[in-house]
Amino acid sequence: MYLGHTIQALGSLLPSSTGPVDCPGDEASRCSSGLLTMHLTQLNRECLLHLFSFLDKDGRLTLSLTCRRLREVFLDPRLWSLLHFSSPCQLRKDNFVLGPSLRCLSICWYSSRVQQVCNIEDWLKTSFQKDICSKHEKLVSTFLTHVCHMCPNLLSLTLSGCAHITDQDVISVLQCCKRLRRLHLENCVRITDCCLQGVGALGDSLREVKVDFCRNITQAGLQSCKVMRPAVRLSAERSADMIPDIQPEEKPPLRKSLQKLLQLS
């Protein structure tokens, strides 16, 4: 819905004038039709927050640059109870506000680069691939550190395609956001059973945990987590059935090595 439509809908809720309206000076011509006009900034804070809620992050930022009053609305933490990012690069923008009102956070990166570069083990990457990863490798981890310090009331966290996040990143969120109820990790290749151990030790408020397509999650890790947190709805689509990463010095069987090579090709 466009902002103009929202303002129009809001105007329809205002009581219409049935009698004559006293219009001083130059306002008389605008009031001759019986319509009362008002400036956007004359709306109270609650109405402005409602209007801002219909805009995306870029739209909110653009509107906030028009005057000080709208900038104050943009910076109101209540406006930012939900944040969604479609790529880690969006975390660099200054078009959002982190605060205690944040309840739901999702960072989802559905990109071929994730499969072709980020998901490859470090010891298999070429220097060119390592250079690509270096430009965004710490983005999500650094952002989650800010979330830990500024968003203690977070209830839901979704990380999809964030190939560079580690077990410690998720454990830090569990330590600082003690009200977290939903944790969904998808295609995060560095997540291992240590993350599930953190869920068992720190997830007092968790009600649902998903670790889908995380190839370094094992069946033993899932079973251990279920024992520690029987009340948590735990699911792991394909994770325990995928071939885990194996360090070169471990000398994996030839059959598994060929399967791994076919997956990467």
C-alpha positions as CSV (number, residue, x, y, z in Angstrom):
1,M,0.0,0.0,0.0
2,Y,1.3,3.4,-0.9
3,L,1.7,6.2,1.6
4,G,-0.9,8.3,-0.2
5,H,-3.5,5.5,0.0
6,T,-2.8,5.3,3.7
7,I,-3.3,9.0,4.3
8,Q,-6.4,8.9,2.2
9,A,-7.8,6.0,4.3
10,L,-6.9,7.9,7.5
11,G,-8.7,11.0,6.2
12,S,-11.9,9.0,5.6
13,L,-12.0,8.2,9.3
14,L,-12.0,11.9,10.3
15,P,-15.5,13.4,11.1
16,S,-16.8,15.5,8.2
17,S,-18.1,19.0,8.9
18,T,-21.8,19.5,8.4
19,G,-21.8,23.2,9.2
20,P,-19.9,26.2,7.9
21,V,-16.2,26.3,8.8
22,D,-14.5,29.6,9.7
23,C,-11.5,29.9,7.5
24,P,-9.2,32.8,8.0
25,G,-7.6,34.7,5.2
26,D,-6.1,32.6,2.4
27,E,-7.6,29.4,3.8
28,A,-11.1,30.4,2.7
29,S,-10.7,29.2,-0.8
30,R,-9.6,25.8,0.3
31,C,-12.4,25.4,2.8
32,S,-15.2,26.5,0.4
33,S,-15.9,22.9,-0.6
34,G,-16.4,21.9,3.1
35,L,-13.2,19.9,3.2
36,L,-10.7,20.4,6.0
37,T,-7.0,19.9,5.0
38,M,-4.1,19.2,7.3
39,H,-0.4,18.9,7.0
40,L,1.2,15.5,7.4
41,T,3.3,16.6,10.3
42,Q,0.2,17.7,12.2
43,L,-0.7,14.1,12.8
44,N,0.2,12.8,16.3
45,R,3.1,10.3,16.8
46,E,0.9,7.2,16.8
47,C,-0.6,8.1,13.5
48,L,2.8,8.8,12.0
49,L,4.1,5.5,13.3
50,H,1.2,3.7,11.6
51,L,1.9,5.5,8.3
52,F,5.6,4.6,8.5
53,S,4.8,1.0,9.1
54,F,3.5,0.6,5.5
55,L,6.8,1.6,4.0
56,D,9.9,-0.5,3.5
57,K,13.2,0.5,5.0
58,D,14.3,2.7,2.1
59,G,10.9,4.5,2.0
60,R,11.1,5.2,5.7
61,L,14.6,6.6,5.4
62,T,13.6,8.9,2.4
63,L,10.6,10.2,4.3
64,S,12.6,10.8,7.4
65,L,15.0,13.2,5.6
66,T,12.2,15.7,4.8
67,C,12.0,17.2,8.3
68,R,13.0,16.9,11.9
69,R,9.7,15.6,13.2
70,L,9.5,12.7,10.7
71,R,13.2,11.9,11.5
72,E,12.2,11.5,15.1
73,V,9.4,9.1,14.1
74,F,11.9,7.1,12.0
75,L,14.2,6.8,15.0
76,D,11.4,5.6,17.3
77,P,12.3,2.0,18.4
78,R,8.6,1.0,18.3
79,L,8.7,1.3,14.5
80,W,11.3,-1.5,14.3
81,S,9.8,-4.6,15.8
82,L,10.5,-6.6,12.7
83,L,13.5,-6.5,10.4
84,H,14.1,-8.6,7.3
85,F,17.2,-8.5,5.1
86,S,17.5,-10.3,1.8
87,S,21.3,-10.2,1.7
88,P,24.1,-9.5,4.1
89,C,25.1,-6.4,2.1
90,Q,21.9,-4.7,3.3
91,L,23.3,-4.8,6.8
92,R,25.7,-2.0,5.8
93,K,22.9,0.5,5.0
94,D,21.7,3.1,7.5
95,N,18.0,2.6,6.8
96,F,17.0,0.8,9.9
97,V,17.2,1.1,13.7
98,L,18.2,-1.6,16.2
99,G,16.5,-1.3,19.6
100,P,14.8,-3.1,22.4
101,S,11.5,-3.2,20.5
102,L,12.9,-5.7,17.9
103,R,11.0,-9.0,18.1
104,C,11.6,-10.7,14.8
105,L,14.8,-10.7,12.8
106,S,15.5,-12.6,9.6
107,I,18.6,-12.5,7.3
108,C,18.0,-14.7,4.2
109,W,20.4,-14.8,1.4
110,Y,19.2,-17.0,-1.5
111,S,22.1,-16.5,-3.9
112,S,24.1,-18.7,-6.2
113,R,27.2,-17.2,-4.6
114,V,26.3,-19.0,-1.4
115,Q,26.4,-22.4,-3.1
116,Q,29.3,-21.7,-5.4
117,V,31.7,-19.8,-3.0
118,C,30.6,-19.4,0.6
119,N,29.5,-23.0,1.2
120,I,32.9,-24.4,0.1
121,E,35.3,-25.4,2.9
122,D,38.1,-22.9,3.4
123,W,40.8,-25.4,2.6
124,L,39.2,-26.0,-0.9
125,K,38.7,-22.3,-1.8
126,T,40.9,-20.6,-4.4
127,S,42.5,-17.3,-3.6
128,F,39.9,-15.6,-5.8
129,Q,37.0,-17.3,-3.8
130,K,38.6,-16.3,-0.5
131,D,38.9,-12.7,-1.7
132,I,35.1,-12.7,-2.6
133,C,34.3,-14.0,0.9
134,S,36.5,-11.6,2.7
135,K,34.3,-8.7,1.6
136,H,31.3,-10.0,3.6
137,E,32.6,-12.8,5.8
138,K,32.2,-10.9,9.1
139,L,29.1,-8.9,8.2
140,V,26.4,-11.1,9.8
141,S,28.6,-12.0,12.8
142,T,29.2,-8.3,13.5
143,F,25.6,-7.5,13.1
144,L,24.5,-10.3,15.5
145,T,27.0,-8.9,18.0
146,H,25.1,-5.5,17.9
147,V,21.8,-7.5,18.2
148,C,23.1,-9.1,21.4
149,H,23.8,-5.7,22.9
150,M,20.8,-3.8,21.8
151,C,17.9,-6.2,21.3
152,P,17.4,-8.2,24.5
153,N,13.7,-8.8,23.7
154,L,14.2,-10.7,20.5
155,L,11.7,-13.5,20.1
156,S,12.4,-15.0,16.6
157,L,15.7,-15.3,14.7
158,T,16.0,-16.7,11.1
159,L,19.3,-17.1,9.4
160,S,19.3,-18.6,5.9
161,G,22.2,-18.9,3.6
162,C,24.5,-17.2,6.1
163,A,27.4,-19.5,5.4
164,H,29.9,-17.6,7.5
165,I,28.2,-17.6,10.9
166,T,29.6,-19.9,13.5
167,D,28.2,-21.8,16.5
168,Q,29.5,-19.0,18.8
169,D,27.5,-16.4,17.0
170,V,24.3,-18.3,17.7
171,I,25.3,-19.1,21.2
172,S,26.0,-15.4,22.0
173,V,22.4,-14.6,20.8
174,L,21.0,-17.3,23.1
175,Q,23.1,-15.9,26.0
176,C,21.9,-12.3,25.5
177,C,18.4,-12.7,24.1
178,K,17.0,-14.9,26.8
179,R,13.4,-14.5,25.6
180,L,14.1,-16.1,22.2
181,R,11.4,-18.6,21.3
182,R,12.1,-19.5,17.7
183,L,15.4,-20.2,16.1
184,H,15.6,-21.2,12.4
185,L,18.9,-21.9,10.7
186,E,19.0,-23.0,7.1
187,N,21.9,-23.7,4.9
188,C,24.4,-22.4,7.4
189,V,27.4,-24.7,6.8
190,R,29.5,-23.7,9.8
191,I,26.8,-24.7,12.3
192,T,27.7,-27.9,14.1
193,D,26.5,-29.9,17.0
194,C,28.1,-27.3,19.3
195,C,25.2,-25.0,18.4
196,L,22.7,-27.7,19.5
197,Q,24.6,-28.1,22.8
198,G,24.1,-24.3,23.2
199,V,20.4,-24.8,22.6
200,G,20.3,-27.4,25.3
201,A,22.2,-25.4,27.8
202,L,20.8,-21.9,27.2
203,G,17.5,-22.2,25.4
204,D,15.2,-21.9,28.4
205,S,12.6,-20.0,26.4
206,L,12.9,-21.7,23.1
207,R,9.8,-23.4,21.7
208,E,10.9,-24.2,18.2
209,V,14.4,-24.9,16.6
210,K,15.0,-25.7,13.0
211,V,18.4,-26.6,11.5
212,D,17.6,-27.3,7.9
213,F,20.3,-28.2,5.3
214,C,23.1,-27.7,7.8
215,R,25.4,-30.5,6.7
216,N,27.6,-30.5,9.8
217,I,24.7,-31.3,12.1
218,T,24.7,-35.0,13.0
219,Q,22.0,-37.4,14.1
220,A,23.8,-37.8,17.5
221,G,23.7,-34.0,18.0
222,L,20.0,-34.0,17.3
223,Q,19.3,-36.8,19.7
224,S,21.3,-35.2,22.4
225,C,19.4,-31.9,22.0
226,K,16.1,-33.7,22.1
227,V,17.1,-35.3,25.4
228,M,18.2,-31.9,26.9
229,R,15.2,-30.0,25.6
230,P,12.3,-32.4,25.2
231,A,9.7,-29.6,25.1
232,V,11.3,-27.9,22.1
233,R,10.0,-28.7,18.6
234,L,13.2,-29.7,16.9
235,S,13.4,-30.4,13.2
236,A,16.3,-30.8,10.8
237,E,15.3,-31.3,7.1
238,R,18.1,-33.2,5.4
239,S,20.8,-32.0,7.8
240,A,21.8,-35.3,9.4
241,D,21.6,-37.0,6.0
242,M,24.1,-34.8,4.3
243,I,27.8,-35.5,4.0
244,P,29.6,-33.5,6.7
245,D,32.8,-31.5,6.2
246,I,35.9,-33.6,6.8
247,Q,39.4,-32.2,7.3
248,P,41.9,-33.4,4.7
249,E,44.1,-35.1,7.3
250,E,41.2,-37.3,8.4
251,K,41.5,-39.3,5.1
252,P,37.8,-40.0,4.3
253,P,36.9,-43.1,2.4
254,L,37.1,-42.8,-1.3
255,R,33.4,-43.3,-1.9
256,K,32.5,-40.3,0.4
257,S,35.1,-38.2,-1.2
258,L,33.6,-38.8,-4.6
259,Q,30.1,-38.0,-3.3
260,K,31.4,-34.8,-1.8
261,L,33.1,-33.8,-5.1
262,L,29.9,-34.5,-7.1
263,Q,27.9,-32.2,-4.6
264,L,30.3,-29.3,-5.2
265,S,30.4,-29.7,-9.0
